[in-house]
């Protein structure tokens, strides 16, 4: 089976390849059509859905997966969130969300000023391309959970739903 992932981000591609190890996985540039820094569950989920649909339009996969990271408020505090979407050629849509952790106040303050989490994390961690490697989740979990690990869980949820509905 051929699968298209709507991203060139190495952590996202690796997550899909991990879950669909026996399949052909292709990466495609696919816009999320949401803010560069999604600021809610709804916007982050929509970004994942849009990436999946745009990936399916741009490549010849049987299914497409969109993965999107964002932030969301819970009781006036900012949390990291992430969403995934799997779409089929028949326009079936499966979505799932994953881990959420509280972001430190100094990170939240920068995000409220309009910065993207990836840029804030590079400065905070004094590293480059955190979004393509361990991600904020890796930094704030002492690398017990990487961005790839987080997205693997989401892709497993997507695959499981899709398989269940395909079999029924």
mmCIF file of the C-alpha atoms, coordinates in Angstrom:
data_MODEL
# 
_entry.id   MODEL 
# 
loop_
_atom_site.group_PDB 
_atom_site.id 
_atom_site.type_symbol 
_atom_site.label_atom_id 
_atom_site.label_alt_id 
_atom_site.label_comp_id 
_atom_site.label_asym_id 
_atom_site.label_entity_id 
_atom_site.label_seq_id 
_atom_site.pdbx_PDB_ins_code 
_atom_site.Cartn_x 
_atom_site.Cartn_y 
_atom_site.Cartn_z 
_atom_site.occupancy 
_atom_site.B_iso_or_equiv 
_atom_site.pdbx_formal_charge 
_atom_site.auth_seq_id 
_atom_site.auth_comp_id 
_atom_site.auth_asym_id 
_atom_site.auth_atom_id 
_atom_site.pdbx_PDB_model_num 
ATOM 1   C CA . UNK A 1 1   ? 0.000   0.000  0.000  1.00 0.00 ? 1   UNK A CA 1 
ATOM 2   C CA . UNK A 1 2   ? 1.177   3.532  -0.648 1.00 0.00 ? 2   UNK A CA 1 
ATOM 3   C CA . UNK A 1 3   ? 0.749   6.256  1.952  1.00 0.00 ? 3   UNK A CA 1 
ATOM 4   C CA . UNK A 1 4   ? 1.376   9.960  1.564  1.00 0.00 ? 4   UNK A CA 1 
ATOM 5   C CA . UNK A 1 5   ? 2.282   12.087 4.552  1.00 0.00 ? 5   UNK A CA 1 
ATOM 6   C CA . UNK A 1 6   ? 1.601   15.783 4.225  1.00 0.00 ? 6   UNK A CA 1 
ATOM 7   C CA . UNK A 1 7   ? 4.942   16.959 5.587  1.00 0.00 ? 7   UNK A CA 1 
ATOM 8   C CA . UNK A 1 8   ? 8.664   17.047 4.970  1.00 0.00 ? 8   UNK A CA 1 
ATOM 9   C CA . UNK A 1 9   ? 9.369   17.078 8.717  1.00 0.00 ? 9   UNK A CA 1 
ATOM 10  C CA . UNK A 1 10  ? 11.687  14.144 9.546  1.00 0.00 ? 10  UNK A CA 1 
ATOM 11  C CA . UNK A 1 11  ? 10.010  13.405 12.914 1.00 0.00 ? 11  UNK A CA 1 
ATOM 12  C CA . UNK A 1 12  ? 6.566   13.158 11.301 1.00 0.00 ? 12  UNK A CA 1 
ATOM 13  C CA . UNK A 1 13  ? 7.806   11.047 8.381  1.00 0.00 ? 13  UNK A CA 1 
ATOM 14  C CA . UNK A 1 14  ? 9.620   8.685  10.753 1.00 0.00 ? 14  UNK A CA 1 
ATOM 15  C CA . UNK A 1 15  ? 6.463   8.271  12.852 1.00 0.00 ? 15  UNK A CA 1 
ATOM 16  C CA . UNK A 1 16  ? 4.414   7.216  9.822  1.00 0.00 ? 16  UNK A CA 1 
ATOM 17  C CA . UNK A 1 17  ? 7.158   4.880  8.594  1.00 0.00 ? 17  UNK A CA 1 
ATOM 18  C CA . UNK A 1 18  ? 7.347   3.296  12.043 1.00 0.00 ? 18  UNK A CA 1 
ATOM 19  C CA . UNK A 1 19  ? 3.614   2.497  12.113 1.00 0.00 ? 19  UNK A CA 1 
ATOM 20  C CA . UNK A 1 20  ? 3.370   1.555  8.418  1.00 0.00 ? 20  UNK A CA 1 
ATOM 21  C CA . UNK A 1 21  ? 6.729   -0.241 8.223  1.00 0.00 ? 21  UNK A CA 1 
ATOM 22  C CA . UNK A 1 22  ? 5.608   -2.680 5.506  1.00 0.00 ? 22  UNK A CA 1 
ATOM 23  C CA . UNK A 1 23  ? 4.182   0.021  3.236  1.00 0.00 ? 23  UNK A CA 1 
ATOM 24  C CA . UNK A 1 24  ? 5.529   2.629  0.873  1.00 0.00 ? 24  UNK A CA 1 
ATOM 25  C CA . UNK A 1 25  ? 5.538   6.027  2.588  1.00 0.00 ? 25  UNK A CA 1 
ATOM 26  C CA . UNK A 1 26  ? 5.961   9.170  0.494  1.00 0.00 ? 26  UNK A CA 1 
ATOM 27  C CA . UNK A 1 27  ? 6.344   12.700 1.822  1.00 0.00 ? 27  UNK A CA 1 
ATOM 28  C CA . UNK A 1 28  ? 4.618   15.624 0.134  1.00 0.00 ? 28  UNK A CA 1 
ATOM 29  C CA . UNK A 1 29  ? 4.543   19.322 0.851  1.00 0.00 ? 29  UNK A CA 1 
ATOM 30  C CA . UNK A 1 30  ? 0.972   19.877 1.961  1.00 0.00 ? 30  UNK A CA 1 
ATOM 31  C CA . UNK A 1 31  ? -0.201  23.146 3.470  1.00 0.00 ? 31  UNK A CA 1 
ATOM 32  C CA . UNK A 1 32  ? -2.179  23.098 6.690  1.00 0.00 ? 32  UNK A CA 1 
ATOM 33  C CA . UNK A 1 33  ? -4.171  26.183 5.698  1.00 0.00 ? 33  UNK A CA 1 
ATOM 34  C CA . UNK A 1 34  ? -4.251  27.257 9.342  1.00 0.00 ? 34  UNK A CA 1 
ATOM 35  C CA . UNK A 1 35  ? -2.040  29.637 11.336 1.00 0.00 ? 35  UNK A CA 1 
ATOM 36  C CA . UNK A 1 36  ? 1.677   28.903 11.407 1.00 0.00 ? 36  UNK A CA 1 
ATOM 37  C CA . UNK A 1 37  ? 1.115   28.416 15.127 1.00 0.00 ? 37  UNK A CA 1 
ATOM 38  C CA . UNK A 1 38  ? -2.286  26.809 15.706 1.00 0.00 ? 38  UNK A CA 1 
ATOM 39  C CA . UNK A 1 39  ? -3.759  28.096 18.980 1.00 0.00 ? 39  UNK A CA 1 
ATOM 40  C CA . UNK A 1 40  ? -6.538  25.610 19.744 1.00 0.00 ? 40  UNK A CA 1 
ATOM 41  C CA . UNK A 1 41  ? -7.509  21.975 19.483 1.00 0.00 ? 41  UNK A CA 1 
ATOM 42  C CA . UNK A 1 42  ? -9.953  22.842 16.698 1.00 0.00 ? 42  UNK A CA 1 
ATOM 43  C CA . UNK A 1 43  ? -7.375  24.736 14.625 1.00 0.00 ? 43  UNK A CA 1 
ATOM 44  C CA . UNK A 1 44  ? -4.689  22.086 15.136 1.00 0.00 ? 44  UNK A CA 1 
ATOM 45  C CA . UNK A 1 45  ? -7.114  19.301 14.154 1.00 0.00 ? 45  UNK A CA 1 
ATOM 46  C CA . UNK A 1 46  ? -8.203  21.245 11.065 1.00 0.00 ? 46  UNK A CA 1 
ATOM 47  C CA . UNK A 1 47  ? -4.546  21.707 10.096 1.00 0.00 ? 47  UNK A CA 1 
ATOM 48  C CA . UNK A 1 48  ? -4.000  17.942 10.251 1.00 0.00 ? 48  UNK A CA 1 
ATOM 49  C CA . UNK A 1 49  ? -7.100  17.269 8.153  1.00 0.00 ? 49  UNK A CA 1 
ATOM 50  C CA . UNK A 1 50  ? -6.081  19.868 5.574  1.00 0.00 ? 50  UNK A CA 1 
ATOM 51  C CA . UNK A 1 51  ? -2.556  18.462 5.346  1.00 0.00 ? 51  UNK A CA 1 
ATOM 52  C CA . UNK A 1 52  ? -3.951  14.978 4.740  1.00 0.00 ? 52  UNK A CA 1 
ATOM 53  C CA . UNK A 1 53  ? -6.363  16.108 2.009  1.00 0.00 ? 53  UNK A CA 1 
ATOM 54  C CA . UNK A 1 54  ? -3.725  18.290 0.348  1.00 0.00 ? 54  UNK A CA 1 
ATOM 55  C CA . UNK A 1 55  ? -1.220  15.424 0.435  1.00 0.00 ? 55  UNK A CA 1 
ATOM 56  C CA . UNK A 1 56  ? -3.738  13.082 -1.213 1.00 0.00 ? 56  UNK A CA 1 
ATOM 57  C CA . UNK A 1 57  ? -4.299  15.657 -3.982 1.00 0.00 ? 57  UNK A CA 1 
ATOM 58  C CA . UNK A 1 58  ? -0.568  16.023 -4.637 1.00 0.00 ? 58  UNK A CA 1 
ATOM 59  C CA . UNK A 1 59  ? 0.485   12.368 -4.738 1.00 0.00 ? 59  UNK A CA 1 
ATOM 60  C CA . UNK A 1 60  ? -0.835  8.974  -5.741 1.00 0.00 ? 60  UNK A CA 1 
ATOM 61  C CA . UNK A 1 61  ? -1.150  7.329  -2.335 1.00 0.00 ? 61  UNK A CA 1 
ATOM 62  C CA . UNK A 1 62  ? -4.068  5.149  -1.344 1.00 0.00 ? 62  UNK A CA 1 
ATOM 63  C CA . UNK A 1 63  ? -4.379  7.007  1.943  1.00 0.00 ? 63  UNK A CA 1 
ATOM 64  C CA . UNK A 1 64  ? -2.854  10.203 3.314  1.00 0.00 ? 64  UNK A CA 1 
ATOM 65  C CA . UNK A 1 65  ? -1.861  11.292 6.778  1.00 0.00 ? 65  UNK A CA 1 
ATOM 66  C CA . UNK A 1 66  ? -1.611  14.817 8.118  1.00 0.00 ? 66  UNK A CA 1 
ATOM 67  C CA . UNK A 1 67  ? 0.072   15.562 11.435 1.00 0.00 ? 67  UNK A CA 1 
ATOM 68  C CA . UNK A 1 68  ? -0.090  18.937 13.131 1.00 0.00 ? 68  UNK A CA 1 
ATOM 69  C CA . UNK A 1 69  ? 1.355   20.276 16.348 1.00 0.00 ? 69  UNK A CA 1 
ATOM 70  C CA . UNK A 1 70  ? -0.246  23.165 18.180 1.00 0.00 ? 70  UNK A CA 1 
ATOM 71  C CA . UNK A 1 71  ? -1.029  24.710 21.511 1.00 0.00 ? 71  UNK A CA 1 
ATOM 72  C CA . UNK A 1 72  ? -4.287  25.073 23.402 1.00 0.00 ? 72  UNK A CA 1 
ATOM 73  C CA . UNK A 1 73  ? -5.619  26.686 26.537 1.00 0.00 ? 73  UNK A CA 1 
ATOM 74  C CA . UNK A 1 74  ? -6.775  24.779 29.596 1.00 0.00 ? 74  UNK A CA 1 
ATOM 75  C CA . UNK A 1 75  ? -7.798  27.025 32.491 1.00 0.00 ? 75  UNK A CA 1 
ATOM 76  C CA . UNK A 1 76  ? -5.766  29.973 31.145 1.00 0.00 ? 76  UNK A CA 1 
ATOM 77  C CA . UNK A 1 77  ? -2.611  27.894 30.800 1.00 0.00 ? 77  UNK A CA 1 
ATOM 78  C CA . UNK A 1 78  ? -1.046  26.882 27.495 1.00 0.00 ? 78  UNK A CA 1 
ATOM 79  C CA . UNK A 1 79  ? -0.582  23.210 26.728 1.00 0.00 ? 79  UNK A CA 1 
ATOM 80  C CA . UNK A 1 80  ? 1.179   21.478 23.884 1.00 0.00 ? 80  UNK A CA 1 
ATOM 81  C CA . UNK A 1 81  ? -1.251  19.524 21.696 1.00 0.00 ? 81  UNK A CA 1 
ATOM 82  C CA . UNK A 1 82  ? -1.015  17.464 18.529 1.00 0.00 ? 82  UNK A CA 1 
ATOM 83  C CA . UNK A 1 83  ? -3.481  16.013 16.067 1.00 0.00 ? 83  UNK A CA 1 
ATOM 84  C CA . UNK A 1 84  ? -3.417  13.590 13.213 1.00 0.00 ? 84  UNK A CA 1 
ATOM 85  C CA . UNK A 1 85  ? -5.784  12.840 10.364 1.00 0.00 ? 85  UNK A CA 1 
ATOM 86  C CA . UNK A 1 86  ? -5.953  9.893  7.989  1.00 0.00 ? 86  UNK A CA 1 
ATOM 87  C CA . UNK A 1 87  ? -8.024  10.350 4.825  1.00 0.00 ? 87  UNK A CA 1 
ATOM 88  C CA . UNK A 1 88  ? -8.917  7.824  2.153  1.00 0.00 ? 88  UNK A CA 1 
ATOM 89  C CA . UNK A 1 89  ? -9.617  8.228  -1.548 1.00 0.00 ? 89  UNK A CA 1 
ATOM 90  C CA . UNK A 1 90  ? -13.314 7.774  -0.622 1.00 0.00 ? 90  UNK A CA 1 
ATOM 91  C CA . UNK A 1 91  ? -13.083 10.901 1.584  1.00 0.00 ? 91  UNK A CA 1 
ATOM 92  C CA . UNK A 1 92  ? -13.319 8.981  4.849  1.00 0.00 ? 92  UNK A CA 1 
ATOM 93  C CA . UNK A 1 93  ? -11.670 10.977 7.622  1.00 0.00 ? 93  UNK A CA 1 
ATOM 94  C CA . UNK A 1 94  ? -10.213 9.562  10.838 1.00 0.00 ? 94  UNK A CA 1 
ATOM 95  C CA . UNK A 1 95  ? -8.729  11.880 13.459 1.00 0.00 ? 95  UNK A CA 1 
ATOM 96  C CA . UNK A 1 96  ? -6.892  11.393 16.737 1.00 0.00 ? 96  UNK A CA 1 
ATOM 97  C CA . UNK A 1 97  ? -5.061  13.488 19.283 1.00 0.00 ? 97  UNK A CA 1 
ATOM 98  C CA . UNK A 1 98  ? -2.180  12.651 21.541 1.00 0.00 ? 98  UNK A CA 1 
ATOM 99  C CA . UNK A 1 99  ? -0.148  13.779 24.514 1.00 0.00 ? 99  UNK A CA 1 
ATOM 100 C CA . UNK A 1 100 ? -0.610  17.162 26.127 1.00 0.00 ? 100 UNK A CA 1 
ATOM 101 C CA . UNK A 1 101 ? 1.747   18.828 28.549 1.00 0.00 ? 101 UNK A CA 1 
ATOM 102 C CA . UNK A 1 102 ? 1.790   22.215 30.231 1.00 0.00 ? 102 UNK A CA 1 
ATOM 103 C CA . UNK A 1 103 ? 4.192   24.685 28.679 1.00 0.00 ? 103 UNK A CA 1 
ATOM 104 C CA . UNK A 1 104 ? 6.331   26.817 31.014 1.00 0.00 ? 104 UNK A CA 1 
ATOM 105 C CA . UNK A 1 105 ? 5.167   30.413 31.505 1.00 0.00 ? 105 UNK A CA 1 
ATOM 106 C CA . UNK A 1 106 ? 8.227   31.836 29.708 1.00 0.00 ? 106 UNK A CA 1 
ATOM 107 C CA . UNK A 1 107 ? 7.377   29.759 26.609 1.00 0.00 ? 107 UNK A CA 1 
ATOM 108 C CA . UNK A 1 108 ? 3.688   30.698 26.788 1.00 0.00 ? 108 UNK A CA 1 
ATOM 109 C CA . UNK A 1 109 ? 4.595   34.393 27.029 1.00 0.00 ? 109 UNK A CA 1 
ATOM 110 C CA . UNK A 1 110 ? 6.580   34.221 23.772 1.00 0.00 ? 110 UNK A CA 1 
ATOM 111 C CA . UNK A 1 111 ? 3.782   32.323 22.012 1.00 0.00 ? 111 UNK A CA 1 
ATOM 112 C CA . UNK A 1 112 ? 1.256   34.958 23.072 1.00 0.00 ? 112 UNK A CA 1 
ATOM 113 C CA . UNK A 1 113 ? 3.471   37.540 21.357 1.00 0.00 ? 113 UNK A CA 1 
ATOM 114 C CA . UNK A 1 114 ? 2.968   35.692 18.069 1.00 0.00 ? 114 UNK A CA 1 
ATOM 115 C CA . UNK A 1 115 ? 6.063   33.526 17.853 1.00 0.00 ? 115 UNK A CA 1 
ATOM 116 C CA . UNK A 1 116 ? 5.965   29.904 16.637 1.00 0.00 ? 116 UNK A CA 1 
ATOM 117 C CA . UNK A 1 117 ? 6.684   27.185 19.172 1.00 0.00 ? 117 UNK A CA 1 
ATOM 118 C CA . UNK A 1 118 ? 9.533   25.764 17.058 1.00 0.00 ? 118 UNK A CA 1 
ATOM 119 C CA . UNK A 1 119 ? 11.336  29.114 17.020 1.00 0.00 ? 119 UNK A CA 1 
ATOM 120 C CA . UNK A 1 120 ? 10.749  29.661 20.734 1.00 0.00 ? 120 UNK A CA 1 
ATOM 121 C CA . UNK A 1 121 ? 12.072  26.187 21.508 1.00 0.00 ? 121 UNK A CA 1 
ATOM 122 C CA . UNK A 1 122 ? 15.242  26.693 19.463 1.00 0.00 ? 122 UNK A CA 1 
ATOM 123 C CA . UNK A 1 123 ? 16.046  29.817 21.491 1.00 0.00 ? 123 UNK A CA 1 
ATOM 124 C CA . UNK A 1 124 ? 14.958  28.263 24.808 1.00 0.00 ? 124 UNK A CA 1 
ATOM 125 C CA . UNK A 1 125 ? 16.933  25.029 24.353 1.00 0.00 ? 125 UNK A CA 1 
ATOM 126 C CA . UNK A 1 126 ? 19.845  26.735 22.573 1.00 0.00 ? 126 UNK A CA 1 
ATOM 127 C CA . UNK A 1 127 ? 19.521  24.199 19.744 1.00 0.00 ? 127 UNK A CA 1 
ATOM 128 C CA . UNK A 1 128 ? 18.598  24.244 16.070 1.00 0.00 ? 128 UNK A CA 1 
ATOM 129 C CA . UNK A 1 129 ? 15.577  22.576 14.475 1.00 0.00 ? 129 UNK A CA 1 
ATOM 130 C CA . UNK A 1 130 ? 14.033  21.272 17.703 1.00 0.00 ? 130 UNK A CA 1 
ATOM 131 C CA . UNK A 1 131 ? 10.765  20.855 15.731 1.00 0.00 ? 131 UNK A CA 1 
ATOM 132 C CA . UNK A 1 132 ? 12.508  18.352 13.419 1.00 0.00 ? 132 UNK A CA 1 
ATOM 133 C CA . UNK A 1 133 ? 14.127  16.411 16.231 1.00 0.00 ? 133 UNK A CA 1 
ATOM 134 C CA . UNK A 1 134 ? 13.007  15.962 19.837 1.00 0.00 ? 134 UNK A CA 1 
ATOM 135 C CA . UNK A 1 135 ? 10.361  18.683 19.752 1.00 0.00 ? 135 UNK A CA 1 
ATOM 136 C CA . UNK A 1 136 ? 9.093   20.639 22.731 1.00 0.00 ? 136 UNK A CA 1 
ATOM 137 C CA . UNK A 1 137 ? 7.745   17.387 24.158 1.00 0.00 ? 137 UNK A CA 1 
ATOM 138 C CA . UNK A 1 138 ? 11.273  15.954 24.133 1.00 0.00 ? 138 UNK A CA 1 
ATOM 139 C CA . UNK A 1 139 ? 12.730  18.974 25.884 1.00 0.00 ? 139 UNK A CA 1 
ATOM 140 C CA . UNK A 1 140 ? 10.034  19.109 28.573 1.00 0.00 ? 140 UNK A CA 1 
ATOM 141 C CA . UNK A 1 141 ? 9.942   15.346 29.233 1.00 0.00 ? 141 UNK A CA 1 
ATOM 142 C CA . UNK A 1 142 ? 13.715  15.105 29.563 1.00 0.00 ? 142 UNK A CA 1 
ATOM 143 C CA . UNK A 1 143 ? 13.707  13.229 26.221 1.00 0.00 ? 143 UNK A CA 1 
ATOM 144 C CA . UNK A 1 144 ? 11.593  10.375 27.582 1.00 0.00 ? 144 UNK A CA 1 
ATOM 145 C CA . UNK A 1 145 ? 9.079   11.130 24.807 1.00 0.00 ? 145 UNK A CA 1 
ATOM 146 C CA . UNK A 1 146 ? 10.290  12.575 21.521 1.00 0.00 ? 146 UNK A CA 1 
ATOM 147 C CA . UNK A 1 147 ? 8.210   14.343 18.919 1.00 0.00 ? 147 UNK A CA 1 
ATOM 148 C CA . UNK A 1 148 ? 8.445   11.208 16.786 1.00 0.00 ? 148 UNK A CA 1 
ATOM 149 C CA . UNK A 1 149 ? 7.248   9.046  19.705 1.00 0.00 ? 149 UNK A CA 1 
ATOM 150 C CA . UNK A 1 150 ? 4.329   11.377 20.292 1.00 0.00 ? 150 UNK A CA 1 
ATOM 151 C CA . UNK A 1 151 ? 3.288   11.232 16.651 1.00 0.00 ? 151 UNK A CA 1 
ATOM 152 C CA . UNK A 1 152 ? 3.784   7.428  16.507 1.00 0.00 ? 152 UNK A CA 1 
ATOM 153 C CA . UNK A 1 153 ? 1.054   7.140  19.117 1.00 0.00 ? 153 UNK A CA 1 
ATOM 154 C CA . UNK A 1 154 ? -1.267  9.381  17.086 1.00 0.00 ? 154 UNK A CA 1 
ATOM 155 C CA . UNK A 1 155 ? -0.565  7.428  13.873 1.00 0.00 ? 155 UNK A CA 1 
ATOM 156 C CA . UNK A 1 156 ? -1.265  4.150  15.705 1.00 0.00 ? 156 UNK A CA 1 
ATOM 157 C CA . UNK A 1 157 ? -4.642  5.562  16.773 1.00 0.00 ? 157 UNK A CA 1 
ATOM 158 C CA . UNK A 1 158 ? -5.358  6.594  13.181 1.00 0.00 ? 158 UNK A CA 1 
ATOM 159 C CA . UNK A 1 159 ? -4.342  3.251  11.737 1.00 0.00 ? 159 UNK A CA 1 
ATOM 160 C CA . UNK A 1 160 ? -6.362  1.320  14.282 1.00 0.00 ? 160 UNK A CA 1 
ATOM 161 C CA . UNK A 1 161 ? -9.530  3.306  13.577 1.00 0.00 ? 161 UNK A CA 1 
ATOM 162 C CA . UNK A 1 162 ? -9.074  3.001  9.821  1.00 0.00 ? 162 UNK A CA 1 
ATOM 163 C CA . UNK A 1 163 ? -8.464  -0.768 10.018 1.00 0.00 ? 163 UNK A CA 1 
ATOM 164 C CA . UNK A 1 164 ? -11.496 -1.248 12.240 1.00 0.00 ? 164 UNK A CA 1 
ATOM 165 C CA . UNK A 1 165 ? -13.835 0.603  9.879  1.00 0.00 ? 165 UNK A CA 1 
ATOM 166 C CA . UNK A 1 166 ? -12.322 -1.017 6.804  1.00 0.00 ? 166 UNK A CA 1 
ATOM 167 C CA . UNK A 1 167 ? -13.083 -4.452 8.269  1.00 0.00 ? 167 UNK A CA 1 
ATOM 168 C CA . UNK A 1 168 ? -16.695 -3.690 9.236  1.00 0.00 ? 168 UNK A CA 1 
# 
